[in-house]
Amino acid sequence: MRAVHLALFELRSYLRDMGDLAFSLLLPITLLAVMLGAFGQQDQFNGTAYVVDEDNGPYAQQVIGRLKEIKGLDVRLISASDAESRLDRANITVAAYIPQGFSQRLSGGQGAQVTFKQRGNGGQEGQIVASIVRGVVQEVAGEAYVRNQVQAALSGSGTNPSDVASTVDGYLERERRSPTVGVREEDVGKRPNMLFLFLPGVITMFALFAVSLRSQAILDERRNGTLERLLVTRLGAGELFFGKFLAGLARGLAQVVILLVLAEIVFRIFTPVSFFSTLLVAALFVATVSAIGLVIASVARTREQASWIATIFTLVMSMLGGTFFEVQSGLLRTLSRITINWYANDALKALITGDGTLAKLGLQMAVIGGVGLVAFFVARALFKAVPEGK
């Protein structure tokens, strides 16, 4: 019972420390928001086409107009000098130049070309934009070719050229709006929700960050005599150890609960069952992390040692465990299976996406709990409240 009181005291101190609370809670929330903003949940391409129109003729205007109709593509008309300046400064990677005489050449049945100037390979977005522009130009040029061929075939037949032009334009427009050969897209399986992919990683990564903070804090308390003074009270060494373990668990749970509640309020991703199932898996992982933090605090001799050990442990677990991007193949994929992060992330993703239940996550729960038990008993065997040599 005294160990519980110690844990509650440390939890209250944690919740009252606004700086510590902000780091532990606002930082993961900010990171989640940044990731969602960077990767988004949109399925269509979004890019910007920088176009230099040196022609200003009808066919050039037709190209620009059709580009503006494409969803997700922002068309910006700039001058040649502005394009050169931006390319030199690397403000843009690709610019499309519609040369003077472009419309005149197409009207006369001659070939015309659009020039692309780019830095390096233009980047992924630049290559996609250039491909889109190239497709629109070819479409407009193809229609111009059809008009010229029809008018040439009917010349001398007594047919009014304007009637021929309007009829051909009508057929071309109808074909463009309702093509004879259509393309249909079908999704295979579920589309990945970026929040579902990243939220488990945020939970596990910041639980691991707590390892560093907890281990350093315990070393500070051992060095300045706080732990020794606690032993002078009725609190035994075992109760002190268990109290520190519960304190780490309570602090981590507070962080997880607030993060999950905010995710539910903003994104509505949980059912009552999935929420509490996710919380249970996260609690098991936090308990394991709390025990690992005590192991580090027991083996480290200085605050700097604890910081380095915890940091390296966190980075290795996060990178190999697929915190944000799962390792798909090779040696790294094999190594990922020996990290607790992989099992925790796998279980959390299954629960959040609805692809799994606690009953189907026995292996993941067993591995996380097993590591936690081993770390708990190792930490208890090594735990010392008084620095060595004192």
C-alpha positions, 0 to 999 in steps of 0.5 A: 500500500505504501508503494501505491502512495509513493506512485500516486505522489509521483503521478501528482507531481508529474501532472503538476509540472507543466513543463514535463507535462507539455513535453510528455503530452504536447510533443507526441500530439504535435508529432502526430499532427505534423505527420498527418499534415505531411503525409495526409489522407488524400488519395489523389495527387496534388502538385503545381504546374509552372507554365510559361506561355510565350504563345498566347494563342488559342491552342496554348490557351486550350492547353492551360484551360484543360490543365486547370480542369485537372483536380489536384493540379494548381496551374501558375502562369509565370514569365520566362525570366521568373521561371529562370530565376526560380529554377536557378534558386531551386524554388521550383524544379520544373517549368513548362515553356509553350513557345511562340508560334505554338498555336500557329504551327498546330493550325497549319498542320505542322508539328509543335513542341513544349519545352520542359526545363528542370533541375536534376530529374525534376523530383517526383512531383515534377516528373508527375506534373511534366507527364500530365502537361505532356499528356494534355499537350498531346491531346490538344495536338491530336485534336488539331491534327484531326481538324486539319485532316478533315478540313483537308479531306473536305476541301473543294467539296462545297462544304462550308468550312465553318460548319465542318469546323463546328461539327468536328469540334462538337464530336471532339468535345463529346469524345473528350467529355465521354470517351469511347474507352473509359478507365475505371479504378478499383481498390483492392483491399482496404486503403491505408489510413495514415492515422492508423499507421502512425498512432501506434508508433507515436504511443510506443515511441514516447513510452520508450522516451519515458525510459530515458527520463525515468532512469535519469530521474532515479539516478538523480534521486539515488545520487542526492540521497532521496532514495536513501531518505525514503528507506529511513521511513517505514518504506522497505527496499522492495516497496520502494522498488515497486513504488518506482515501478508503479510510478513509471506505469502510472505516468506512462498510462496518463500519457497514453490515456490523454493521447487516445482520448484526444485521437478519439475526440478529433478523429473518431477512430475507436469503438468502446471495445477497441478503445479499451483493448488498445488501452490494455495493450498500451498499458502492458507495453508501458509496464514493460517499459517501466521495468526496462527503465528500472534495469537501466537505472540499476546498471548505469552509474551516472546520469549520462550513462543512463541517458546514452543507454536509454537513447540507444535502446529507444532508437534501436527499438523504434527503427527495427520495430517499425515504429512508423514504417514497417520493414518488409524484407531482408535481415532487418525484417528478421531483426525486427521480430526480436524487438518489443516495439514490433509486437506492440505496434502490430497489436495496436495497429490490429486493434485500431484498424479493427483487423484483430481482437485481444483474443487473436493477439495472444503471441504479441501479448505474451512476448510483451508481457514476458519481456516485462516480467524478465526485466522486472525481476532483473531490475529488482535483483540489481536495484540499489537505493544507495550509491555503491561505495557509500 
